[in-house]
Amino acid sequence: MINIDSIKEKLHKLPTTSGVYLMKDIDGHIIYVGKAKNLKRRVSSYFINTQKNVKTTALVENIYDFDYILTPSEFDALALESTLIKKHQPFYNILLKDGKAYPYIKINYKEEYPSIEIVRKVKKYGAKYFGPYFAGIKAGELLKIIHQAFPLRQCKNNLKRKQKRECLNYSLGLCLAPCTRKVTTEEYHRVVDKCIEFLKGNDSEVEKILTQKMLKASELEQFESAIIFRDRLKIVEKLKSKTIMQLSRQAEFDAISFVTNGENSAIAISVIRGGKMVGCETHTIFDNNLTLTEAITNFTVQYYSMNNFVPEEVLVPTEFEDIGLIRDWLENHSGHKVNVMAPQIGVKAQLLKNNWQNAYEHLEKQVDKDKYERDFTIGACEQLKSKLALKKIPHKIEGYDISNISGTNKVASMVVFIDGMPKKSLYRKFIIKTVEGSNDFASMLETLRRRFENVTTTKDDSFNNLPDLILIDGGKGQLSSAYSAMQEFGFDVEMISLAKKEEEVFKVGAKDSVILDKSSYALRLLQRVRDESHRFAITFHRNKRQKITSVLQNIDKIGSKTARKLLLHFKSLDNIANASMQDLLQVVNKSQAQAVYDAYHK
């Protein structure tokens, strides 16, 4: 809900200078970061009653407050915006919230005998990079072709010391064995240069080498090898088909296009390397408040922040006010001159037109998909707040479940969902330590006690940041146990449970349960959290049980079925180890009982 009185007062006091603004929800979470040449005009535009698309409307409806940071110039605002988006990863920013970086092929010139590898981070000095590769050309396939055609080393060995003997790759003709100095640095570098020529777009030599190897393998009736070479040649042919005939083999640039239908927008980027189109990718834009200038600027900064390699030329659809600002940022970011231009005629203009068509087709297909994805995630969180009358939107949800078989090997799981999506790095497991027998209520009590006692005593991000909502698998009893554990530590996190039979939602203090519509996104989210916590607990329990049974199976005459029978009866490995012969004979035959007893008493 918009805090309209506070916002109106802030808008009135906003300066007309450049800066960065941070939109926040009612819980203080940063949900959007933007930069502005004129802060007052830009921020005010969000609260003017004009038509907005679904995503922008959702953003505005969730703005409770905003902050801003003044900057000396618009260039500084651009740089700061990039830093803050990477740091906070706001939900409503246009793309690359996951820090996605594309693969590059790296030739490491810091080494005497350069190696070739695939990386996702580009460093400015000491190596040569080719790419990025996406949407059609796979860096891994190119690397396989290189190693088939050029006998360059594939190992990570330190070659400062001469090795005693060559590896298998030398025998197979896949390496020149610089490790044993079978090749001079000059000879090795000549092969590296040929590899670079291939990556720059010269396919002829690679095609010739692979064809010769395929024919030779066929003559020797090494048909499996011949098929491998044939498949590599198909990839080379695919590369050749991406050649743009009107461009020189040295042509390297990125082309960026923007399209809008008034309510939704999209951006496409095509990557041209060595006169070939090695990739084209499209992105939907969340904020239709953005002008073309702002959209291109925001996209450029986010894209190249994640992918440090900047070509010497970047094409944009038209001349616009911030074109110099983008050029300055790219040059500062890359450390070399960058020409940002908007060609109107010729092959580059045609490429931009084709790129625009890609963006347009993406927009036509993507709108409904993006709406569904939003409804499925953050929209479901917003719906939960409304349907269950929660105090705030549950951006962070924790789900808990208990797993055991007849009270043995009791474990609990904790799963975490952020804005409706699982965050597996924050999942945690618990081995129940204090509960005897099959008592899910007591097990849940122990689990939540251990979770809350860690809030202030650990640096673990899973525990020291409280959730907005806790979901317990079960009914009123499990909910009551979990809530009493939280009360012991004085925390006030909203807590609910979901009973599987009728999918009833129980709230603390509420007499009656809530039945959500079976097709609602809110219920689907609760089911996903509940099912994920159950899956995680079951998997942990199964793995733990298998480890114990495998210990028992090391005992002579004890197989998997007998091990499970012992475990089910005695509940733990310690109880089995301390069991008398009489106790063991109640479960297994005499020879098996003797084998188990001897294993622990000799």
C-alpha positions in Angstrom: 0.0 0.0 0.0 1.3 3.4 -0.9 2.2 5.7 2.0 0.7 8.6 0.0 1.0 11.4 2.6 4.7 10.7 3.2 5.4 10.3 -0.5 3.7 13.5 -1.5 5.8 15.4 1.1 9.0 13.7 -0.2 8.1 14.4 -3.9 7.6 18.1 -3.1 11.1 18.3 -1.6 12.9 16.3 -4.3 15.8 18.1 -6.0 15.9 18.5 -9.8 19.5 17.3 -10.0 20.9 13.9 -10.9 20.9 10.9 -8.6 19.7 7.4 -7.9 16.3 6.5 -6.3 15.4 3.4 -4.4 11.8 2.3 -4.2 10.9 0.3 -1.0 7.9 -1.8 0.1 6.2 -1.6 3.5 8.9 -3.9 5.0 11.7 -1.7 3.9 12.9 -4.1 1.1 14.4 -2.4 -1.9 12.1 -3.4 -4.8 13.4 -1.1 -7.6 16.5 1.0 -8.3 16.7 3.7 -11.0 18.8 6.6 -12.0 17.6 10.0 -13.1 19.0 13.1 -14.7 16.2 15.0 -12.9 15.1 13.2 -9.7 12.0 15.2 -9.2 10.6 14.7 -12.7 11.5 11.0 -12.9 10.3 9.9 -9.4 7.1 11.9 -9.7 6.2 10.2 -13.0 5.5 7.0 -11.1 2.7 8.5 -9.1 0.9 10.4 -11.9 -2.4 8.8 -12.9 -1.4 7.5 -16.4 -1.9 4.1 -17.9 0.7 1.6 -16.8 1.3 -2.1 -17.7 0.7 -4.9 -15.2 4.3 -4.9 -13.9 4.6 -1.2 -13.4 1.2 -1.0 -11.8 2.3 -3.8 -9.4 5.6 -2.0 -8.7 3.8 1.3 -7.8 1.2 -0.5 -5.7 4.0 -1.9 -3.6 5.9 1.3 -3.1 5.5 2.4 0.5 8.5 4.7 0.6 11.6 5.7 -1.4 15.1 7.0 -0.7 17.4 8.8 -3.1 21.1 9.5 -3.4 22.4 12.6 -5.1 25.3 12.3 -7.5 27.7 14.9 -9.0 26.7 13.9 -12.5 24.4 11.7 -14.5 27.5 9.5 -15.3 28.0 8.9 -11.5 24.3 8.1 -11.2 24.6 5.5 -13.9 27.6 3.9 -12.2 25.9 3.9 -8.8 22.7 2.5 -10.2 24.6 -0.5 -11.6 26.4 -1.1 -8.3 23.1 -1.0 -6.3 21.2 -3.3 -8.7 24.0 -5.9 -8.4 24.1 -5.5 -4.6 20.3 -5.6 -3.9 19.0 -7.5 -6.9 15.6 -5.7 -6.7 12.6 -7.8 -7.9 11.3 -5.2 -10.4 14.5 -4.2 -12.1 14.5 -5.1 -15.8 16.9 -8.1 -16.1 20.0 -10.0 -15.0 18.8 -10.1 -11.4 20.5 -13.5 -11.0 24.0 -12.2 -12.0 23.9 -14.2 -15.2 27.1 -14.1 -17.1 27.6 -15.8 -20.5 30.5 -18.2 -21.4 33.6 -17.0 -23.1 36.6 -18.9 -24.6 39.8 -17.7 -22.9 43.3 -18.1 -24.2 45.7 -17.4 -21.3 48.8 -15.5 -22.4 50.2 -15.4 -18.9 51.3 -19.0 -19.5 54.4 -19.9 -21.5 52.3 -22.5 -23.3 48.8 -21.0 -23.3 45.9 -23.1 -22.3 42.3 -22.7 -23.6 39.3 -22.8 -21.3 35.7 -21.7 -20.9 35.1 -18.9 -18.4 32.3 -16.7 -17.3 34.3 -13.8 -15.9 36.4 -11.6 -18.1 39.5 -10.0 -16.6 41.0 -7.0 -18.5 44.6 -8.1 -18.7 46.7 -11.2 -19.4 44.4 -13.1 -21.7 42.4 -13.0 -24.9 38.7 -13.7 -24.8 36.2 -14.7 -27.5 32.4 -14.5 -27.1 30.0 -14.4 -25.4 28.3 -17.5 -26.8 24.6 -18.1 -26.3 21.4 -19.0 -28.1 22.7 -21.3 -30.8 26.5 -21.5 -30.5 27.8 -23.4 -27.5 31.2 -22.6 -26.2 31.7 -26.2 -25.1 31.2 -27.5 -28.7 33.7 -24.9 -30.0 36.2 -26.0 -27.4 35.8 -29.7 -28.5 36.4 -28.6 -32.1 39.5 -26.7 -31.1 41.0 -29.7 -29.3 40.2 -32.0 -32.2 41.8 -29.7 -34.8 44.7 -28.1 -32.8 46.9 -30.2 -30.5 47.0 -27.7 -27.6 47.3 -28.8 -24.0 44.2 -29.6 -22.1 45.8 -30.1 -18.7 46.1 -27.6 -15.8 49.6 -28.8 -14.9 52.3 -26.3 -14.0 54.7 -26.5 -16.9 57.6 -24.6 -15.3 59.2 -27.9 -14.5 59.8 -30.5 -17.3 57.7 -33.6 -16.9 59.3 -37.1 -17.2 56.8 -38.5 -19.7 53.9 -37.4 -21.9 50.2 -38.1 -21.2 47.7 -40.1 -23.3 46.7 -37.0 -25.3 50.1 -36.9 -26.9 49.8 -40.5 -28.0 46.4 -39.8 -29.5 47.7 -36.8 -31.4 45.7 -34.3 -29.3 48.6 -32.5 -27.6 52.1 -31.4 -28.6 53.4 -32.3 -25.1 54.9 -29.0 -24.1 55.2 -30.6 -20.6 58.2 -32.7 -21.9 59.4 -30.0 -24.3 58.5 -32.0 -27.4 57.6 -28.6 -28.9 59.3 -25.2 -28.8 57.3 -22.2 -27.5 57.5 -20.7 -31.1 56.0 -23.8 -32.7 53.3 -24.0 -29.9 52.4 -20.3 -30.4 52.0 -20.9 -34.2 49.3 -23.4 -33.4 47.7 -21.0 -30.9 47.6 -18.4 -33.6 45.8 -20.8 -35.9 43.3 -21.4 -33.2 42.7 -17.7 -32.8 42.2 -17.4 -36.5 39.4 -20.0 -36.2 37.8 -18.1 -33.3 38.0 -14.9 -35.4 36.0 -16.6 -38.2 38.4 -18.5 -40.4 36.8 -21.9 -40.7 38.6 -23.3 -43.7 41.7 -24.8 -42.0 39.6 -26.4 -39.2 37.2 -27.8 -41.8 40.2 -29.2 -43.8 41.8 -30.8 -40.7 38.6 -32.4 -39.4 37.7 -33.8 -42.9 41.1 -35.4 -43.2 40.8 -37.0 -39.8 37.3 -38.3 -40.5 38.5 -39.9 -43.8 41.5 -41.4 -42.2 39.4 -42.8 -39.3 37.0 -44.3 -41.8 39.8 -45.9 -43.8 41.1 -47.5 -40.6 37.5 -48.7 -39.8 37.5 -46.5 -36.7 33.9 -45.7 -37.3 33.1 -44.3 -33.8 35.9 -41.7 -34.2 34.8 -41.0 -37.8 31.3 -40.2 -36.5 32.7 -37.8 -33.9 34.6 -35.9 -36.6 31.5 -35.9 -38.8 29.5 -34.3 -36.0 32.2 -31.7 -35.4 32.1 -30.8 -39.1 28.3 -30.3 -38.8 29.0 -27.7 -36.1 31.6 -25.9 -38.3 29.0 -25.9 -41.1 26.5 -24.4 -38.7 29.1 -21.7 -37.9 29.6 -21.0 -41.6 25.8 -20.6 -42.0 25.9 -17.7 -39.5 28.4 -15.7 -41.6 27.0 -12.4 -42.7 28.4 -12.1 -46.2 28.5 -8.3 -46.4 30.7 -8.1 -43.3 34.4 -8.5 -43.1 35.9 -11.4 -41.2 37.2 -9.0 -38.7 33.8 -7.5 -37.9 33.1 -7.5 -34.1 30.2 -5.6 -32.6 27.0 -5.9 -30.5 23.6 -4.7 -31.9 20.9 -3.6 -29.4 17.3 -3.0 -30.4 14.2 -1.8 -28.5 10.5 -2.3 -29.2 7.4 -1.3 -27.3 3.6 -1.7 -27.8 2.8 1.1 -25.3 2.1 -1.3 -22.5 5.1 -3.7 -22.6 8.6 -3.5 -24.0 11.4 -5.7 -25.0 15.1 -5.5 -25.9 17.2 -7.8 -28.1 20.9 -8.0 -28.4 22.8 -9.7 -31.2 26.5 -10.5 -30.9 28.7 -10.4 -34.0 32.1 -11.9 -33.8 34.4 -12.7 -36.8 31.7 -11.6 -39.2 29.3 -14.2 -37.8 26.2 -13.9 -35.6 27.2 -16.0 -32.6 24.2 -15.2 -30.5 20.9 -13.3 -30.2 19.0 -12.9 -26.9 15.8 -11.0 -25.9 14.7 -9.6 -22.6 11.3 -8.2 -21.4 11.4 -4.8 -19.8 9.4 -4.5 -16.5 9.0 -0.8 -16.4 7.0 0.9 -19.1 7.8 4.3 -17.5 11.1 4.0 -19.2 11.8 5.9 -22.4 13.8 4.4 -25.2 16.9 6.3 -23.9 16.4 5.0 -20.3 15.7 1.5 -21.5 18.8 1.2 -23.7 20.9 2.9 -21.0 19.7 0.6 -18.2 20.0 -2.5 -20.3 23.5 -1.6 -21.5 24.8 -1.0 -18.0 23.3 -4.2 -16.5 24.3 -6.4 -19.4 28.0 -5.3 -19.6 28.3 -5.2 -15.8 27.7 -8.9 -15.8 29.7 -9.5 -19.0 32.8 -7.5 -18.9 33.9 -8.0 -22.5 32.9 -4.9 -24.5 33.5 -4.9 -28.3 34.9 -1.7 -29.8 31.6 -1.0 -31.5 28.0 -1.1 -30.1 25.0 -0.4 -32.4 21.9 1.3 -31.0 18.6 1.9 -32.8 18.7 5.7 -32.9 20.7 8.7 -31.8 19.5 9.8 -28.4 20.3 12.1 -25.5 22.3 9.7 -23.4 24.4 8.1 -26.2 27.5 9.9 -25.0 26.8 8.9 -21.4 26.7 5.2 -22.5 29.9 5.6 -24.5 31.7 7.1 -21.5 30.5 4.4 -19.2 31.5 1.6 -21.6 34.9 3.1 -22.1 35.5 3.5 -18.4 34.2 0.0 -17.8 36.3 -1.7 -20.5 39.4 0.4 -20.5 39.4 0.9 -24.3 37.7 3.2 -26.9 34.1 2.2 -27.7 32.1 3.6 -30.7 28.4 3.8 -29.9 26.6 4.5 -33.1 23.1 4.3 -34.8 23.6 3.4 -38.4 20.7 4.3 -40.7 21.7 2.6 -43.9 23.8 -0.5 -45.0 24.2 -3.9 -43.5 24.5 -2.8 -39.9 21.2 -0.9 -40.2 19.6 -4.1 -41.6 21.0 -6.1 -38.7 19.3 -3.7 -36.3 16.1 -4.1 -38.2 16.3 -7.9 -37.9 17.2 -7.5 -34.3 14.1 -5.3 -33.8 12.0 -8.1 -35.3 13.4 -10.6 -32.8 12.5 -8.2 -30.0 9.0 -7.7 -31.4 8.3 -11.5 -31.8 9.6 -12.0 -28.2 7.2 -9.4 -27.0 4.3 -11.0 -28.8 5.0 -14.4 -27.2 6.3 -13.3 -23.8 3.7 -11.0 -22.4 1.3 -13.8 -21.2 4.3 -15.9 -20.0 5.7 -13.0 -18.0 2.3 -12.3 -16.4 2.0 -16.0 -15.4 5.5 -16.1 -13.9 4.8 -13.0 -11.9 1.4 -14.3 -10.7 3.1 -17.6 -9.9 5.8 -15.9 -7.7 5.6 -12.4 -6.2 1.9 -12.2 -7.2 1.2 -15.3 -5.1 3.0 -13.7 -2.1 0.8 -10.6 -2.5 -2.3 -12.8 -2.8 -1.3 -14.7 0.4 -1.2 -11.4 2.3 -4.7 -10.5 1.1 -6.3 -13.9 1.5 -4.9 -14.7 4.9 -4.9 -11.1 6.2 -1.2 -11.1 6.9 0.5 -8.1 8.3 2.9 -7.8 5.3 3.8 -9.5 2.0 5.7 -12.7 2.8 8.8 -12.1 0.7 10.6 -14.7 2.7 8.8 -17.9 3.6 10.3 -20.8 5.6 8.7 -24.3 5.5 9.2 -27.1 8.0 8.5 -30.8 8.0 9.4 -33.9 10.1 10.4 -37.3 8.7 10.8 -40.6 10.5 9.7 -44.3 10.3 8.2 -45.6 13.5 10.1 -43.0 15.4 13.5 -44.0 14.1 16.2 -41.6 12.6 14.0 -38.6 13.2 15.0 -35.6 11.0 13.5 -32.2 10.1 13.8 -29.9 7.1 13.8 -26.2 6.6 13.2 -24.8 3.1 13.3 -21.2 2.1 11.3 -19.4 -0.6 12.2 -15.8 -1.7 9.5 -14.0 -3.6 7.8 -17.2 -4.4 10.9 -19.1 -5.6 13.0 -21.7 -3.8 16.4 -20.5 -2.5 18.2 -23.8 -2.1 21.4 -22.3 -0.7 19.3 -21.4 2.4 17.8 -24.8 3.0 18.9 -26.5 6.3 18.6 -30.0 7.9 18.1 -31.0 11.5 18.7 -34.3 13.2 16.2 -34.6 16.1 18.2 -35.2 19.3 15.9 -35.0 22.3 12.7 -36.7 21.3 11.9 -40.4 22.1 9.7 -42.3 19.7 7.3 -41.0 17.0 6.3 -37.6 18.4 6.0 -35.1 15.6 4.7 -32.3 17.9 7.8 -32.6 20.2 10.1 -32.9 17.1 8.7 -29.7 15.6 9.1 -28.0 19.0 12.8 -29.0 19.1 13.3 -27.9 15.5 11.9 -24.4 15.9 13.7 -23.9 19.2 17.0 -24.7 17.5 16.1 -22.4 14.5 15.3 -19.4 16.8 18.1 -19.8 19.2 20.4 -19.4 16.2 19.0 -15.9 15.2 21.6 -14.0 17.2 24.3 -16.6 17.7 25.3 -17.4 14.1 26.5 -15.7 11.0 24.5 -18.3 8.9 22.3 -16.3 6.5 19.6 -19.0 6.8 19.2 -18.3 10.5 20.1 -14.7 11.3 17.5 -13.3 8.9 14.0 -13.9 10.2 11.3 -14.8 7.6 8.1 -13.0 6.9 6.0 -16.2 7.2 6.6 -19.7 8.6 4.7 -22.6 7.1 4.3 -25.8 9.2 3.3 -29.1 7.5 0.3 -30.3 9.5 -2.7 -29.2 11.5 -3.3 -27.2 14.8 -1.1 -29.5 16.9 2.0 -29.0 14.8 1.3 -25.3 14.6 0.8 -24.9 18.3 4.2 -26.7 19.0 6.0 -24.5 16.5 4.5 -21.3 17.8 5.3 -22.1 21.5 8.9 -22.5 20.5 9.0 -19.1 18.9 7.3 -17.5 21.9 10.1 -18.8 24.2 12.6 -16.6 22.3 10.3 -13.5 22.1 10.0 -13.3 18.3 6.9 -12.3 16.4 6.9 -14.0 13.0 3.5 -14.8 11.4 3.0 -18.6 11.4 0.5 -20.9 9.6 0.1 -24.6 9.0 -1.3 -26.5 6.0 -3.2 -29.7 6.6 -2.9 -32.0 3.6 -6.2 -33.8 3.6 -8.5 -30.8 2.9 -5.7 -28.3 2.3 -6.9 -26.3 5.3 -4.8 -23.3 6.4 -4.6 -22.8 10.2 -3.6 -19.4 11.7 -2.3 -18.9 15.2 -5.2 -17.7 17.4 -7.9 -18.3 14.8 -10.8 -20.6 15.7 -11.6 -21.7 12.2 -9.3 -22.7 9.3 -9.2 -20.9 6.0 -10.0 -22.8 2.8 -8.2 -21.2 -0.2 -9.6 -21.6 -3.7 -8.0 -24.7 -5.2 -6.9 -22.8 -8.3 -5.5 -19.8 -6.5 -1.8 -18.9 -6.8 -1.7 -18.4 -3.0 -2.6 -22.0 -2.3 -0.3 -23.2 -5.0 2.6 -21.4 -3.4 1.8 -22.9 0.0 1.6 -26.3 -1.6 5.0 -25.8 -3.3 6.6 -24.8 0.0 4.9 -27.7 1.9 5.8 -30.3 -0.8 9.4 -29.0 -1.0 9.9 -29.2 2.7 8.5 -32.8 2.7 10.7 -33.8 -0.3 13.8 -32.3 1.4 13.0 -34.1 4.8 12.3 -37.4 3.1 15.5 -37.3 1.1 17.6 -36.4 4.2 15.9 -39.2 6.2 16.4 -41.8 3.4 20.1 -40.8 3.0 20.7 -41.0 6.8 18.9 -44.4 7.0 20.9 -45.8 4.1 24.2 -44.8 5.8 23.2 -46.7 8.9 22.0 -49.8 7.1 25.2 -49.8 5.0 27.1 -50.0 8.3 25.1 -53.0 9.4 25.5 -54.7 6.0 29.2 -54.7 6.6 28.5 -57.4 9.2 28.7 -61.0 8.0 25.2 -62.6 7.2 23.4 -59.2 7.4 21.7 -58.1 4.2 19.7 -54.9 3.5 16.4 -56.4 4.6 17.8 -57.7 7.9 19.5 -54.3 8.5 16.2 -52.5 8.0 14.4 -54.9 10.3 17.1 -54.4 13.0 16.9 -50.6 12.6 13.1 -50.6 12.7 13.1 -52.6 16.0 16.0 -51.0 17.9 15.5 -47.4 16.5 19.2 -46.6 16.4 22.7 -48.0 15.8 23.6 -47.4 19.5 20.7 -49.5 20.6 21.7 -52.3 18.3 25.3 -52.1 19.6 24.2 -52.4 23.2 21.6 -55.1 22.6 22.0 -58.5 24.3 21.8 -61.8 22.5 18.3 -62.4 23.8 17.2 -59.0 22.5 18.7 -59.7 19.0 17.1 -63.2 18.9 13.7 -61.5 19.0 14.4 -59.9 15.6 16.8 -62.2 13.7 17.9 -65.9 13.6 20.6 -67.3 15.8 23.5 -67.0 13.3 22.6 -63.5 12.4 22.2 -62.5 16.1 25.6 -64.0 16.9 27.3 -62.1 14.0 25.8 -58.7 15.1 26.7 -59.4 18.8 30.2 -60.4 17.9 30.7 -57.3 15.7 30.1 -55.0 18.7 31.5 -57.1 21.6 34.8 -58.5 20.3 
